[in-house]
Amino acid sequence: MKVTIYSVKDFERPFLQDYGKDHDLHLIPEPLCNENADQSEGSKAVITFPTDTVSDQVIDQLKSQGIDYLISRSAGVDHIEIDHAHEQGMKVANTPEYSNSAIAEHAIAMMLLLNRNLIKANKKIDRHDFRLKGLVGKELSKQTVGIVGVGSIGSKVTEILNGFGSEILLYDVVKNEELEKKYNARYVELEELCRNSDIITIHAPLNDKTKHLIDREKIERMKNGVVLLNLSRGGIVKTEDLIEALKSGKVGKAGLDVYENEKGLFFFDHSDEPINDEMFTYLESNENVFITAHQAFTTETALTRMTKMAFETLEKWEDGEEPENTL
């Protein structure tokens, strides 16, 4: 089968070539959009990434070129107009649960880094200033952590935090009572989670209900100096309200693996050009903010499972099967 893959990054190319070796692959580094959708002509399947724009217009063009299958090599699919793809008779799938540990461990790493002032400590070492002034940290075992979104990733974060001895508060529209009992965690309403958590970490999907879920109103209910992490989708946090809270000290520290306006910024090299984004410029210059460029999923395990799942899905469709990850 001929398969066109958009937004191909250097770090994932070997995985795609390995697990797609039985197919005719057309690897395109640029994100899918109206202007380059025609490059998939002759293919039967297109594999996308969250940096792509799979709009109604793009879907129409893909369908006119004979595309029957559309897969996202990600769990989130907010970049795809799924209903329109279905209307066009296209099969759509994502690649969920490729590695819950990858993102969960990244979240824990951010918590530890921010809790123990490791950014500031490293900068002091670079200046050969070995004094410990300003580096007194906090222990996870003595803190209450609120987890917003308790799917497979949030559940893994819960498991890991239980090992640290943290008090754990959970918020999700669907409750997992077994998880609650096993790890001595407690489901609460979002308002209570905001009010009582020392650290809040977000692992919810982006949709109409979660867009700007964390805004000025929610932040005002949080503890003074709260640590806020987002490893899900940038649009869940209203960035201008986060910045306002960082300036006032309401949010003491923030860890961001995603950013509301990351499209066109993350996954690209901008080292030789200015970044004309005032909000991002503020965030990256703030010593209390730690940013990674949507990196949490990039482990060997995750990339292997993600890529393998994408091609296995195509093969099952071709054999007349409906894999569980079909949307």
VENTADA-V687481 format. One line per field, one symbol per residue. phi: phi as a letter, one per 30 degrees, with the letter a starting at -180 (. if undefined). Layout:
phi=???
//
This chain:
phi=.dbcbchdcedceddddddcddbcccccddddaedbdddcejdcbbccbeddccdeddddddddcjdcbbbcdaddbddcddedddddicdbbcbdhdaddeddddddededdddchddddddddechccdcdicdcbcedcccccccjcdddedddeeddeddiddbcbbadcccdddeddchcbdbdddddddccdbbbcbcdcaedcehecbeddddddddiecccbbcbeddcddddddeddddjecdbbbbcbbecdeicdibccdcbdcdbdddedddcddcbcbbdhceddcedddddddddddddeddeddiccddddc
//
